[in-house]
Amino acid sequence: MIPLVENPGTVFVPKARLYVLNEAREVLAGPLVVARRRAYHREWLLGFDGVTSRAAVEGWRDQLVAVEESGAGSREPDAPC
């Protein structure tokens, strides 16, 4: 697995709005608002506002995550992370 951002800790910050994308870059879910995060070995564990069950997000495993461009106010994702 190759990270697509050099420092994910600057992307996965509380209140960041994320989108889940498939390989064709179609939006599967979002916007999801990061409520909490922590580094775990070489991965990041994320909690989202309003999501109380791991089962609710398990289907998004191994998908891409995109963020909105800061300051743009767009509801469409810009680039995968």
C-alpha distances in whole Angstrom, upper triangle without the diagonal:
4,7,9,12,13,15,14,17,19,18,18,21,24,26,23,23,20,20,17,17,16,15,18,18,21,21,21,22,23,24,23,24,22,25,23,20,19,16,15,13,10,10,13,16,18,22,23,27,29,26,27,26,22,23,24,20,19,19,16,13,10,12,12,14,17,19,23,24,26,30,30,31,29,28,25,22,21,18,14,12
4,6,9,10,12,12,15,17,16,17,20,23,25,22,22,19,19,17,17,17,15,18,17,21,21,22,22,23,24,23,24,22,25,23,20,19,16,16,14,10,11,13,17,18,22,24,27,29,27,29,27,24,25,25,22,21,21,18,15,12,13,12,14,15,18,21,22,24,27,27,29,27,27,24,20,19,15,12,10
4,6,7,9,8,12,13,12,13,17,20,21,18,19,16,17,16,15,16,15,18,17,20,20,20,21,21,21,20,21,19,22,20,17,16,13,14,13,9,9,11,15,16,20,21,24,27,25,27,26,23,24,24,20,20,20,17,15,12,13,11,11,13,15,18,19,20,24,24,25,24,24,22,18,17,13,10,7
4,7,9,9,12,13,11,13,16,20,21,17,17,15,15,15,14,15,14,16,14,18,18,19,20,19,20,19,20,19,22,21,18,18,16,17,17,13,12,13,16,17,20,21,24,27,25,27,27,24,26,25,21,21,21,17,16,13,13,10,10,10,12,15,15,18,21,21,23,21,21,19,15,13,10,7,5
4,6,6,9,9,8,11,14,17,18,15,16,14,15,16,16,18,17,19,17,20,19,21,20,20,19,19,19,17,20,19,16,16,14,16,16,13,12,12,16,16,19,20,23,26,25,27,27,24,26,26,22,22,23,19,18,16,15,12,11,11,11,14,14,15,19,19,21,21,21,19,15,13,10,9,6
4,6,9,9,10,12,15,18,20,17,19,17,19,19,20,21,20,23,20,23,23,24,24,23,23,22,21,19,22,20,17,16,14,16,15,12,13,13,17,18,21,22,25,28,27,29,29,26,29,28,24,25,26,22,21,19,18,15,14,14,15,17,16,17,21,22,24,23,24,22,19,17,14,13,9
4,5,6,7,9,11,15,17,15,17,16,18,19,20,22,22,24,22,24,23,24,23,22,21,20,19,16,19,17,14,13,11,14,14,11,11,11,15,15,18,20,23,26,25,27,27,25,27,27,23,24,25,22,20,19,19,16,14,14,14,16,16,16,20,21,23,23,23,22,19,17,15,13,10
4,5,5,6,9,12,14,12,14,13,15,15,17,19,20,22,19,22,20,21,20,18,18,16,15,13,15,14,11,10,9,12,13,10,9,8,11,11,15,16,19,22,21,23,23,21,24,23,19,20,21,18,17,16,16,13,11,12,11,14,15,15,19,20,21,21,21,20,16,16,13,11,8
4,5,5,7,10,13,11,14,14,17,18,20,22,23,25,22,24,22,23,21,20,19,17,15,12,14,11,9,9,8,12,13,11,10,8,11,11,14,15,18,22,21,22,23,21,24,23,20,22,23,20,19,19,18,16,14,14,13,16,16,15,19,21,21,22,22,22,19,18,16,15,11
4,6,6,10,12,10,13,13,16,18,20,23,23,25,22,24,22,23,21,19,18,16,15,12,14,13,11,12,12,15,17,15,14,12,14,13,16,16,19,22,22,24,25,23,26,25,22,24,25,21,21,20,20,17,14,13,11,13,13,12,15,17,19,19,20,20,17,16,15,14,11
4,6,9,10,7,10,9,12,14,16,19,20,22,18,20,18,19,18,16,14,13,12,10,13,12,11,12,12,15,17,15,13,11,13,11,14,14,16,20,19,22,23,21,24,22,19,21,22,18,18,18,16,14,10,10,8,10,11,10,14,15,16,17,17,16,13,13,12,11,8
4,7,9,6,9,9,12,13,16,19,20,22,19,20,18,18,16,14,13,11,10,7,10,9,7,9,10,13,15,14,11,8,9,8,10,11,13,17,16,18,19,18,21,19,16,18,19,16,16,16,15,13,10,10,9,12,13,13,16,18,18,18,17,17,14,15,14,12,10
4,6,6,9,10,14,16,19,22,24,25,22,23,20,21,18,16,14,12,9,7,8,8,7,10,12,15,18,17,14,11,12,9,11,11,13,16,16,18,20,19,22,21,18,21,22,19,19,20,19,17,13,13,11,13,14,12,15,17,17,18,18,19,16,17,16,15,13
4,6,9,11,14,17,20,23,25,27,24,24,21,21,18,15,13,11,7,5,5,6,7,11,13,17,20,19,17,13,12,9,9,9,10,13,14,16,18,18,21,19,18,20,22,20,20,21,20,19,15,15,12,14,15,14,16,18,17,18,18,19,17,19,19,18,16
4,6,9,13,16,19,22,25,26,22,22,19,19,16,13,11,9,5,5,6,9,11,14,17,20,23,22,19,15,15,11,11,9,9,12,14,16,19,19,22,19,18,21,22,19,21,22,20,19,15,14,11,12,14,12,14,15,14,15,15,16,15,17,18,17,16
4,6,10,13,16,19,22,23,19,19,16,17,14,11,9,8,6,5,8,10,11,14,16,19,22,20,17,14,14,11,11,10,11,14,15,18,19,19,21,19,17,20,21,18,19,20,18,15,12,10,7,8,10,9,12,13,12,13,13,14,12,13,14,14,13
4,7,10,13,17,19,20,16,16,13,14,11,8,6,5,5,7,10,12,13,16,18,21,23,22,19,15,15,12,12,9,10,13,14,17,19,18,20,17,15,18,19,16,18,18,16,14,10,9,6,6,10,10,12,12,11,11,9,10,9,11,12,12,12
4,7,10,13,16,17,13,13,10,11,9,6,5,5,6,7,11,13,13,16,17,19,21,19,16,14,14,11,11,9,11,14,13,17,18,17,18,16,13,16,16,12,14,15,12,10,6,6,5,7,10,12,14,14,13,12,10,10,8,10,10,10,10
4,6,10,13,13,10,10,7,7,6,4,5,6,9,11,14,16,16,18,19,21,23,21,17,15,15,13,13,11,13,15,14,18,18,17,18,15,12,15,14,10,13,13,10,8,6,5,6,8,12,14,16,15,14,12,10,8,7,10,10,9,10
4,7,10,11,9,8,6,5,5,6,8,8,12,13,16,17,16,19,19,20,22,20,16,15,15,13,14,12,15,16,14,17,17,15,15,13,10,12,10,7,10,10,7,6,5,6,9,12,15,17,20,19,18,16,13,11,9,12,11,9,10
4,7,8,5,5,5,5,7,9,11,12,15,16,20,20,19,21,21,22,23,21,18,17,17,16,17,16,19,19,18,21,20,18,18,16,13,14,12,9,11,10,6,5,6,7,10,13,16,18,21,19,19,16,14,11,9,11,10,8,10
4,5,5,6,7,7,10,12,15,15,19,19,23,23,22,24,23,23,24,21,19,19,19,18,20,19,22,22,20,23,21,19,19,17,14,14,11,9,10,9,6,6,9,10,14,16,19,22,25,23,22,19,17,14,12,14,12,10,12
4,5,7,10,10,13,16,18,19,22,22,25,26,24,25,24,24,25,22,19,20,21,21,23,22,25,26,24,26,25,22,22,20,17,17,14,12,12,10,7,7,10,12,15,18,20,23,26,24,24,21,19,16,14,14,12,10,12
4,6,9,10,14,16,18,19,23,24,27,28,26,28,27,28,28,25,23,23,24,23,25,24,26,27,25,28,27,25,24,22,19,19,16,14,16,13,10,10,12,13,16,18,19,23,25,23,23,20,18,15,13,14,12,11,14
4,6,9,11,13,14,16,19,20,24,25,24,25,25,26,27,24,21,21,22,21,22,21,23,24,23,26,25,23,23,21,18,19,16,13,15,13,10,8,9,9,12,14,16,19,22,19,20,16,15,11,9,10,9,8,12
4,6,9,11,13,15,19,20,24,25,24,27,27,27,29,26,23,22,23,21,22,20,22,22,21,25,24,22,22,19,17,18,15,13,15,14,11,10,11,11,13,14,17,20,22,20,19,16,13,10,10,12,12,11,14
4,6,7,9,12,15,17,20,22,22,24,25,26,27,25,22,20,20,18,19,17,18,19,18,21,21,20,19,16,14,16,13,11,14,14,10,9,9,9,11,12,15,18,20,18,17,14,11,9,8,11,12,11,14
4,7,10,11,15,17,19,21,21,23,24,25,26,24,21,20,19,17,17,15,17,17,16,19,18,17,16,13,11,13,10,8,12,12,9,10,10,11,13,15,18,21,23,21,20,17,14,12,11,14,14,13,15
4,7,7,11,13,16,18,18,21,22,23,26,24,20,18,17,15,14,12,13,13,12,16,15,15,14,11,10,12,10,9,12,14,11,11,10,10,12,13,17,19,21,20,18,15,12,11,11,14,15,13,15
3,5,8,11,14,16,17,20,22,23,26,24,20,18,17,14,13,10,11,12,12,15,16,16,16,13,11,14,13,11,14,16,13,12,10,9,10,11,14,16,18,17,14,13,9,9,9,13,14,13,14
4,6,10,13,15,16,20,21,23,26,24,21,18,17,14,13,10,10,12,12,16,17,17,18,15,13,16,16,13,16,18,15,13,10,10,9,9,13,14,16,14,12,11,8,9,9,12,14,13,14
4,6,9,12,13,16,18,20,23,22,18,15,14,10,9,6,7,9,9,13,14,14,15,12,11,14,14,12,15,16,14,13,10,10,10,11,14,15,17,17,15,14,11,12,11,14,15,14,14
4,6,9,11,15,17,20,23,22,18,15,14,10,8,5,6,9,10,13,15,15,17,15,13,17,17,15,17,19,17,16,12,12,10,11,14,14,16,16,14,15,13,14,13,16,16,16,15
4,6,7,11,14,16,19,19,15,12,10,7,6,5,6,10,10,13,14,14,17,15,13,16,18,15,16,18,17,15,12,12,11,13,15,15,17,18,17,17,16,17,15,17,17,16,14
4,7,11,14,16,20,20,17,13,11,8,5,5,5,9,9,11,13,14,17,15,14,17,19,17,18,20,20,19,16,16,15,16,19,18,20,21,19,20,19,20,19,21,21,19,18
4,7,11,13,17,17,14,10,8,6,5,7,9,12,11,12,14,14,17,16,15,17,20,18,18,20,19,19,16,17,16,18,20,19,21,23,22,23,21,22,20,22,21,20,17
4,7,10,13,13,11,7,6,4,6,9,12,15,13,14,15,14,17,17,15,16,19,17,16,17,18,17,14,16,15,18,20,19,22,24,23,23,22,23,20,21,20,18,15
4,6,10,11,9,6,5,7,9,12,15,18,16,17,17,15,19,19,17,18,20,18,17,18,19,18,16,18,18,20,22,21,25,26,26,26,25,25,23,23,22,19,16
4,6,7,6,5,6,9,12,15,18,21,19,19,19,17,20,21,18,18,21,18,16,17,18,17,16,18,18,21,23,22,26,27,28,28,27,26,23,23,21,19,15
4,6,5,6,7,10,13,17,20,22,20,20,19,16,19,20,18,17,20,18,15,16,18,18,17,20,21,24,26,26,29,30,30,30,29,28,25,26,23,20,17
4,6,8,10,14,17,20,24,26,23,23,22,19,22,23,20,19,22,20,17,16,19,19,19,21,22,26,27,27,31,32,33,32,31,30,27,27,24,21,17
4,7,10,13,17,20,23,26,23,24,23,20,22,23,20,19,21,18,15,14,16,16,16,18,20,23,24,25,29,30,30,30,29,28,24,24,21,18,14
4,7,10,13,16,20,22,20,20,19,16,19,19,16,15,17,15,12,12,13,13,13,16,17,21,22,23,27,28,28,27,26,25,21,22,19,16,12
4,6,10,13,16,19,17,17,17,14,17,17,14,14,17,14,12,13,14,13,12,14,15,19,20,21,24,25,25,25,24,23,20,20,18,15,12
4,7,10,14,16,13,14,13,11,14,14,12,12,15,13,12,13,14,14,13,15,16,19,22,22,25,26,26,25,24,23,20,22,20,17,14
4,7,10,12,10,12,12,10,13,13,10,12,14,12,12,14,14,14,11,14,14,17,19,19,23,23,22,22,21,21,18,20,18,16,14
4,7,9,7,8,10,9,12,11,10,12,15,13,14,16,16,16,14,15,15,18,21,20,23,24,22,22,20,21,19,21,21,18,17
4,6,5,8,10,10,13,11,10,13,15,13,15,17,16,16,13,14,14,16,19,19,21,22,20,20,17,18,17,20,19,18,17
4,6,8,11,13,15,12,12,16,17,16,18,21,19,19,16,17,16,17,20,19,21,22,19,20,17,19,18,21,22,20,20
4,6,9,12,13,10,11,15,17,16,18,21,20,20,18,19,18,19,23,22,24,24,21,21,19,20,20,23,24,23,22
4,6,8,10,7,8,11,13,13,15,18,18,18,16,18,18,20,23,23,25,26,23,23,20,21,20,23,23,21,21
4,7,9,8,10,12,15,15,16,20,20,21,19,21,21,23,27,27,29,29,27,26,24,25,24,27,27,24,23
4,5,5,7,9,12,13,14,18,18,20,19,21,22,24,28,28,31,31,29,28,25,25,24,27,27,24,23
4,5,6,6,10,10,11,14,15,17,17,20,21,24,27,28,30,30,29,28,25,25,23,26,25,22,21
4,5,5,8,10,11,14,15,18,18,21,22,25,29,30,32,32,30,29,25,25,24,27,26,23,22
4,6,7,9,11,15,14,17,16,19,20,22,26,27,29,29,27,25,22,22,21,24,24,21,21
4,5,6,7,11,11,13,13,15,17,20,23,25,27,27,25,24,20,20,19,21,20,18,17
4,5,6,9,10,13,14,17,19,22,26,27,30,30,28,26,23,23,21,23,22,19,18
4,6,9,9,12,13,16,19,22,25,27,30,29,27,25,22,21,19,22,21,18,18
4,6,6,8,9,13,15,18,22,24,26,26,24,22,20,18,16,18,17,14,14
4,6,9,10,14,17,20,23,25,28,28,27,25,22,21,18,20,18,14,14
4,7,9,13,16,20,22,25,28,27,27,25,23,20,18,19,16,13,12
4,7,10,13,17,19,22,25,24,24,21,19,17,14,15,13,10,10
4,7,10,14,16,19,22,21,21,19,17,14,11,12,9,6,7
4,7,10,13,15,19,18,18,16,14,12,9,10,8,5,5
4,7,9,12,15,14,14,12,11,9,6,7,5,4,5
4,6,8,12,11,11,10,10,9,6,6,7,7,7
4,6,8,7,8,7,7,7,5,6,8,10,11
4,6,6,8,7,10,9,8,6,8,11,12
4,6,7,9,11,12,11,10,12,14,14
4,6,8,11,13,13,12,15,17,18
4,5,9,10,11,10,13,16,17
4,7,9,10,11,15,17,18
4,5,8,9,12,15,17
4,7,9,13,14,16
4,7,10,12,14
4,6,8,11
4,7,10
4,7
4
